[in-house]
Amino acid sequence: MPERVRQAMAQVMVNHRGPECRTAIGETEEMIRPILGTTNHILFFASSGTGVMEAALVNTVGPGSRILVIEHGQFGERFTAIAKAMNITVDTVATAWGQAIDVAAVEARLREHSYRAVVVVHNESSTGIVADLAALGALVRDRPTLLIADSVSGLGGIEMRQDEWGVDIVVSASQKALMCPPGLALASVSAKAWRVIEQDEGRSVFYWDFRRALKSVEQNETAFTAPVSLIYGLRQSLTMMHEEGFSNVLARHKQLSGALRAGGTALGLADFCNDGPRSSTVVVFKVPDVLEGGAIVRHLYQHHRTVIAGARNRLSGRVIRFGTMGVLSAGTILTDLLHLEDTLTNFGLPIEPGSGPKAAAEHLAAKK
């Protein structure tokens, strides 16, 4: 998270219904639209990403409706769990973790049943695979079926063209590539999705009501108490993205994640992804059979104060994950690889000194 964002959040607290906050909400909405690739109104909620995942379903899926969830990692499975908790009928298309989504399999299921929505995770941070939203959007464009996408870990670091690709609802949150603390979530809703929402098939919703949120955002407010400091922070992070140029932001994320992958390969770590497209905001490495992922995570923190992630799912102990989002630079990646090299050497892996940073530097030089 940038220092500028921290400073923006430290401003004097203002009335969440006052003119200062309304100005901040209006400017934030205006700046995030091109990041989403949309002309839609943007709905803001005091929430984590999981909250707006649930909101996307509670606003669109009525009693007796059926949805198709694409599961290609932990957060696709979370969407299924949310839907089942809401007593929604759920079918799934399961993809092996680390492989690209089989769009043909999704199309085949759409021919078998009439679904209210196809639900997918844009950037599956548990595996490092990105969904082909353009291909999925093409499948539902001429169907009544909606396309709902979770881009919590993608938005701001991976391209999103909501309107062009036909994504009906995009949900995201502040704490990933948008470079803010957690607690602010958002939803962008297409005209097609609004027509479904306005049918009101007896859905029970209050806090998450998109209709209520839309009426408020048209007045540059939120329906309920806004997380004022987070809105100030997001306005500042979006200002920074526009100053850099959003195409440059995307290119930087892609370049740095590629450099980390190149360095990890040189250190003997295989990319967990067997297929593309690969994420620009998270890099997932397989852990060598002689090691355990949690031990690598702990060593990096205890000896270098470098914080990375393992896995809290079926991949526990088998992968390590590096976030490559936000205000990272080439120096960040090279430092990470120095620390990783030290850690792997400490556990007895035979590594040529400096090989990881060297491979990353060569990748960065080749891309200039």
Buried (B, 14 or more C-beta within 10 A) or exposed (E): BBEBBEEBBEBEEBEBEEEBBBEBBBBBBEBBBBBBBBEBBBBBBBBBBBBBBBBBBBBBBBEEBBBBBBBBBBBBBBBBBBBEEBEBBBEBBBBEBBBBBBBEEBBEBBEEEEBBBBBBBBBBBBBBBBBBBBBBBBBBEEEEBBBBBBBBBBBBBBBBBBBEBBBBBBBBBBBBBBBBBBBBBBBBBBEBBBEBBEEEEEBEBEBBBBBBBBEBBEEBBBBEEBBBBBBBBBBBBBBBBEEEEBEEBBBBBBBBBBBBBBBBBBBBBEBBBEEEBBBBBBBBBBBBEEBBBBBBBEBBEEEBEBEBBBBEBEBEBBBBBBBBBBBBEBEBBBBBBBBBBBBBEEEEBEBEEEBBBBBBBBBBEEEE
